[in-house]
Amino acid sequence: MAARTPLAPADIIVRVYLVTANAIALGGGLEEWARGAPAGGADADHLHRFLASVHLGWAPLLFWAAATIRRQGVLVCFLAVPVFLGGIGRAVSFAQDGMTGPAGVFLASALLDFPLPIVIIWAHSAALGSGRVPAAA
């Protein structure tokens, strides 16, 4: 059996960040789905649980991309976009409503939302540029 070449540092960085995004999507989606909408009746609740299910749906895709990082192309960059948009949403919410829940949890989440996708795109672009990863997904 041929020995597998070790992952390059850029691939390891992308894999770690994709697994982190997977944990955020899975944990947040499960928590949101179980809790439902904080207030607002049935209309808000069904939308809240729908979006929680979308988070849950992203989790296996993020995990799969991390597990098969050597075969991934631009898909990884597309997976980073919703995390960044989530950070924008969190920033808007913070500006309008202030900090919700425990400060540590909110700040930890907020600190991951912006650097996570930037590092994913930067590191994966480095892997694409080196020719180790195919350009087409």
Disulfide bonds with the S-S distance in Angstrom:
none
